[in-house]
Amino acid sequence: MYCIIGANGYLGAYIRKAVLEDTDEDLICVDRLIPETENEKRVSWVNCDITDREAVDSLTEELRNNSDLKIVYLAAYHNPDLVQANPQLAWNINVTSLSYFINKAYFAKEIYYPSTDSVYGESIDFYHFKEGDPLNPVNIYGHNKCAAEAIMVHSGRNVVRFPFLISPSLAGKPHFYDRIVESLKNGKPFEMYQDSYRSSLSFENAARLTIMLMEKGNRHSIVNVCGDKDLSKYDVGLLLAQRENLDPDLIVPVNMGEITVEGFVTKRATSTLMDNSLLKEILDLEYVDIFERPKFKA
Ligand SMILES: NC(=O)c1ccc[n+]([C@@H]2O[C@H](COP(=O)([O-])OP(=O)(O)OC[C@H]3O[C@@H](n4cnc5c(N)ncnc54)[C@H](OP(=O)(O)O)[C@@H]3O)[C@@H](O)[C@H]2O)c1
C-alpha cells in the first residue's frame, strides 16, 4: 500500500499516476483539500491538515492497519518568497509538522521525502553537486529543506533531491508550464532566463523515478533525482515549444541579473546543477531526459 501526503499537488498528481501505472498497489491519498470526484477504485482520499496534531494522530492510527506501508510525504509550504515573508509558519509546516508525522508513522516500511537542489546553493563553473557535498542554501526555503532532510536521514528515512520540475499540471491548478503554453498559444512572447541553469526534469519523470527507487528498495539515504542535461530556463522553454508545436521565437531569452520575470523577490542561486550518477547506478539507467522516459542500459 502506498500513501501520499500532499497528494493533491503538482507532484502528488504525478506520483498517483506513477503508482497506478507502474505498480499493482492501492493508494491512500491525503491532503487538506481533496478532489470532489475520484473514479479510480485503487485510490481512497483522506482529508488531513498535517499541522493539526489530532488529525495526524487519527490519520496515523488509520494507516497502522496497512502492512508494508510506503509513504511519500509531499505536503509543504515551499514558495521561497512566501517562506521568507512567513518564516515561523513555514518552519511549522516544513519542519515541525514533518517531524511530528515521521515520529507518529514509525511503523511505515518506507517514507520518502522530496527535497530540492536549493540545499546546495550556487554551482560555480557548472559544478554538478553530489549527494555528499556540503550544503549551502541561499534562502530560508533552502534552510527549511536542510532541516527537513536532517529529520528524514537521522530517523532512517529517505530523501530525493529534485531540480526545477516542469510539466503540464494534472492537479487542477495551472503550473508554470501551462502559463508558458497559454502565452504562446495567444501569440504572446514569454521571457525566460538564459543564464540560469538547472538539471531540470518533468514532474512525470521525477514521480516515475521516485517510485522506481521505492520499488527497488533503495538503501541510499539521499539520492539526486534529476536529468542529465544542464538546461537554462530558456532551453526548457524552447523544448516545451517544440513539444507543444508552438512558436519557439516567442520564447525570449533574458538574463537573471538584469530583469525579474517570475516575480522572484527572495535570492535564488543563479545556477544549481546536480550529478545523477548515483541514481543511474541504482536503477541501471543509461540516460535521463527532461521529458522522455528514462533509458535503461542495454
Ligand atoms: N515543484 C518543484 O519544482 C519542486 C522541486 C523540488 C522539490 N519540490 C518539493 O516537492 C513537494 C511537492 O511540491 P509540489 O510542486 O507538488 O507542490 P504543491 O503543488 O504545493 O503540493 C503540495 C501539496 O501539499 C498540500 N499541503 C500543503 N500544506 C498542507 C498541510 N498543512 N496539510 C495537508 N496538505 C498540505 C498542498 O495543498 P495546498 O495547495 O492547499 O497548499 C498541495 O496539495 C514539496 O515538498 C516541494 O518542496 C518541488
The ligand as an SDF file (V2000), in Angstrom:
LIG
                    3D

 48 52  0  0  0  0  0  0  0  0999 V2000
    7.8630   21.7180   -7.9010 N   0  0  0  0  0  0  0  0  0  0  0  0
    9.1950   21.6390   -7.9000 C   0  0  0  0  0  0  0  0  0  0  0  0
    9.8690   22.0940   -8.8540 O   0  0  0  0  0  0  0  0  0  0  0  0
    9.8960   21.0020   -6.7380 C   0  0  0  0  0  0  0  0  0  0  0  0
   11.2710   20.8500   -6.7810 C   0  0  0  0  0  0  0  0  0  0  0  0
   11.9270   20.2650   -5.7030 C   0  0  0  0  0  0  0  0  0  0  0  0
   11.1920   19.8440   -4.6040 C   0  0  0  0  0  0  0  0  0  0  0  0
    9.8320   20.0160   -4.5790 N   0  0  0  0  0  0  0  0  0  0  0  0
    9.1120   19.5820   -3.3680 C   0  0  0  0  0  0  0  0  0  0  0  0
    8.0810   18.6560   -3.7200 O   0  0  0  0  0  0  0  0  0  0  0  0
    6.9850   18.7890   -2.7850 C   0  0  0  0  0  0  0  0  0  0  0  0
    5.6900   18.9340   -3.5620 C   0  0  0  0  0  0  0  0  0  0  0  0
    5.7970   20.0590   -4.4190 O   0  0  0  0  0  0  0  0  0  0  0  0
    4.6630   20.4440   -5.4600 P   0  0  0  0  0  0  0  0  0  0  0  0
    5.3160   21.2450   -6.5150 O   0  0  0  0  0  0  0  0  0  0  0  0
    3.8350   19.2610   -5.8010 O   0  0  0  0  0  0  0  0  0  0  0  0
    3.7980   21.4700   -4.5590 O   0  0  0  0  0  0  0  0  0  0  0  0
    2.2240   21.5960   -4.3130 P   0  0  0  0  0  0  0  0  0  0  0  0
    1.5090   21.5220   -5.6100 O   0  0  0  0  0  0  0  0  0  0  0  0
    2.0030   22.8020   -3.4540 O   0  0  0  0  0  0  0  0  0  0  0  0
    1.8880   20.2820   -3.4790 O   0  0  0  0  0  0  0  0  0  0  0  0
    1.9020   20.2050   -2.0670 C   0  0  0  0  0  0  0  0  0  0  0  0
    0.5490   19.6860   -1.6210 C   0  0  0  0  0  0  0  0  0  0  0  0
    0.5590   19.6010   -0.1990 O   0  0  0  0  0  0  0  0  0  0  0  0
   -0.5830   20.2890    0.2890 C   0  0  0  0  0  0  0  0  0  0  0  0
   -0.3690   20.8550    1.6220 N   0  0  0  0  0  0  0  0  0  0  0  0
    0.3050   21.9820    1.9420 C   0  0  0  0  0  0  0  0  0  0  0  0
    0.2130   22.2080    3.2670 N   0  0  0  0  0  0  0  0  0  0  0  0
   -0.5230   21.1950    3.7850 C   0  0  0  0  0  0  0  0  0  0  0  0
   -0.9840   20.8870    5.0740 C   0  0  0  0  0  0  0  0  0  0  0  0
   -0.7200   21.6910    6.1120 N   0  0  0  0  0  0  0  0  0  0  0  0
   -1.7050   19.7550    5.2560 N   0  0  0  0  0  0  0  0  0  0  0  0
   -2.0060   18.9520    4.2070 C   0  0  0  0  0  0  0  0  0  0  0  0
   -1.6320   19.2060    2.9460 N   0  0  0  0  0  0  0  0  0  0  0  0
   -0.8990   20.3260    2.7330 C   0  0  0  0  0  0  0  0  0  0  0  0
   -0.8100   21.3990   -0.7140 C   0  0  0  0  0  0  0  0  0  0  0  0
   -2.1150   21.9180   -0.5740 O   0  0  0  0  0  0  0  0  0  0  0  0
   -2.3760   23.4860   -0.9120 P   0  0  0  0  0  0  0  0  0  0  0  0
   -2.3250   23.5890   -2.4210 O   0  0  0  0  0  0  0  0  0  0  0  0
   -3.7170   23.7220   -0.3020 O   0  0  0  0  0  0  0  0  0  0  0  0
   -1.2680   24.2680   -0.2580 O   0  0  0  0  0  0  0  0  0  0  0  0
   -0.5780   20.6550   -2.0230 C   0  0  0  0  0  0  0  0  0  0  0  0
   -1.7260   19.9410   -2.4440 O   0  0  0  0  0  0  0  0  0  0  0  0
    7.3540   19.9830   -1.8780 C   0  0  0  0  0  0  0  0  0  0  0  0
    7.9570   19.4780   -0.6980 O   0  0  0  0  0  0  0  0  0  0  0  0
    8.3890   20.7340   -2.6810 C   0  0  0  0  0  0  0  0  0  0  0  0
    9.2780   21.4670   -1.8670 O   0  0  0  0  0  0  0  0  0  0  0  0
    9.1570   20.5630   -5.6260 C   0  0  0  0  0  0  0  0  0  0  0  0
  1  2  1  0
  2  3  2  0
  2  4  1  0
  4  5  1  0
  4 48  2  0
  5  6  2  0
  6  7  1  0
  7  8  2  0
  8  9  1  0
  8 48  1  0
  9 10  1  0
  9 46  1  0
 10 11  1  0
 11 12  1  0
 11 44  1  0
 12 13  1  0
 13 14  1  0
 14 15  2  0
 14 16  1  0
 14 17  1  0
 17 18  1  0
 18 19  2  0
 18 20  1  0
 18 21  1  0
 21 22  1  0
 22 23  1  0
 23 24  1  0
 23 42  1  0
 24 25  1  0
 25 26  1  0
 25 36  1  0
 26 27  1  0
 26 35  1  0
 27 28  2  0
 28 29  1  0
 29 30  1  0
 29 35  2  0
 30 31  1  0
 30 32  2  0
 32 33  1  0
 33 34  2  0
 34 35  1  0
 36 37  1  0
 36 42  1  0
 37 38  1  0
 38 39  2  0
 38 40  1  0
 38 41  1  0
 42 43  1  0
 44 45  1  0
 44 46  1  0
 46 47  1  0
M  CHG  2   8   1  16  -1
M  END
$$$$
